[in-house]
Amino acid sequence: MLNELPKKEKPRKPTTKWRLFWRIQKECALRAVTPFMMYLFCSLIALAFQALSDETEVYEVVIGAACILLGAALNAPMGYLAGQKQYDSYLTGCIHRRNAIFGIQSGGDHKPEQEYRWWKGFLIGFYVGVPVIIMGIFAAIPATWASGETALVMVAGWAIFPIQWARNLMFPDWSGSYPAISGGYCMLMILLPILVTGISYIVGAAVEKKNKQNEEARSERVAEAGKAKKK
């Protein structure tokens, strides 16, 4: 049987401003998938306790809040690691751009969309909250609020649970065709992944930058010590 020939990779199209823009969107959207799944997992745990009683109980609020914080705690290391990795990619990009100035062809498969930019962590966090925005719009409309909140409970409970807790505790006797506190306010909860991811991303890059500086300083001291011994 003949060995299959290795598939040739398609040549990468030249990077233009618009291509770079859309590649960055794709990169950040893909990085948002895992944090979203972490929030979903924690929300399902909270939902299991929500289902134990028809009324809002204190233990439901406490456990639900803990689950939301757990989701944020799992989100933070992902943003931190993304910041570290993309700062390394940024340094590689600096080398490529420096070589290009002198007409030197750089090897490797460097992708500019993977370089560090301080705002990328906030963009990743925004993409984590995109489903909340979509379903939150339906939750805010009187004709679709019930189905919108049901979808939120199943997919993004971390965003709608606080609104429902506040509604049930502040208006326990509410009965009407539209909630006393609109489920549309859940869209404000996207600030949680935006801030958590954005801040942890910046911190991760700052720590990586400090580590690189320490490594360079250590290498310089070793080189100076070697020169001193030769003398």
Number of C-alpha atoms within 10 A of each C-alpha: 3 4 5 6 6 6 6 6 6 6 6 8 7 8 13 8 9 9 13 15 13 12 17 18 17 13 15 22 18 13 19 25 13 15 24 21 16 17 26 20 20 22 26 19 15 24 20 11 15 19 11 11 9 7 13 18 15 11 11 21 18 11 16 26 17 14 21 25 16 17 23 21 14 17 24 22 17 19 30 24 17 23 30 22 18 22 25 19 19 20 15 17 19 13 12 17 15 13 13 12 9 8 9 11 10 14 7 7 7 14 15 16 21 20 21 23 15 16 12 24 27 23 21 25 27 24 23 27 23 16 17 28 22 13 24 26 18 21 28 22 15 13 12 14 22 18 13 22 26 15 19 25 20 14 21 26 27 31 28 27 25 19 17 21 18 15 19 18 13 12 13 11 9 12 9 7 10 16 18 15 15 18 28 22 17 26 21 14 17 20 15 21 28 19 18 22 31 24 19 23 31 24 18 23 24 16 15 20 16 12 12 14 12 12 12 12 12 12 12 12 12 12 11 11 11 11 10 9 7 6 5
